[in-house]
Amino acid sequence: MKLAGEERFAKTTIPLLLEQLRSAPVNQLPMYAELAAPVAKGGAVKDVTEILSLRLQDLPTAAKVKRVEKVLKQLAEG
């Protein structure tokens, strides 16, 4: 995930990061979301937000929902 934060690697790594968020098991999604938020920049913020918003309904526990909602709030604040 840290490589996605590096400008020279972003073009290659951001699509991989987005795919990871799309396909992550629900029990790991909050952790991946928390790791992805700091490196999401520009257009990636919109994509990460859309993916997390769609996957929010799949989360099995209130704690996991709360963690992802916190990440969504961080992304919205910029």
Secondary structure in CASP SS format (residue, H / E / C, confidence):
PFRMAT SS
TARGET T0000
AUTHOR 0000-0000-0000
METHOD secondary structure of the structure
MODEL  1
M C 1.00
K H 1.00
L H 1.00
A H 1.00
G H 1.00
E C 1.00
E H 1.00
R H 1.00
F H 1.00
A H 1.00
K H 1.00
T H 1.00
T H 1.00
I H 1.00
P H 1.00
L H 1.00
L H 1.00
L H 1.00
E H 1.00
Q H 1.00
L H 1.00
R H 1.00
S H 1.00
A C 1.00
P C 1.00
V C 1.00
N C 1.00
Q C 1.00
L H 1.00
P H 1.00
M H 1.00
Y H 1.00
A H 1.00
E H 1.00
L H 1.00
A H 1.00
A H 1.00
P H 1.00
V H 1.00
A C 1.00
K C 1.00
G C 1.00
G H 1.00
A H 1.00
V H 1.00
K H 1.00
D H 1.00
V H 1.00
T H 1.00
E H 1.00
I H 1.00
L H 1.00
S H 1.00
L H 1.00
R H 1.00
L H 1.00
Q H 1.00
D H 1.00
L C 1.00
P C 1.00
T C 1.00
A H 1.00
A H 1.00
K H 1.00
V H 1.00
K H 1.00
R H 1.00
V H 1.00
E H 1.00
K H 1.00
V H 1.00
L H 1.00
K H 1.00
Q H 1.00
L H 1.00
A H 1.00
E H 1.00
G C 1.00
END
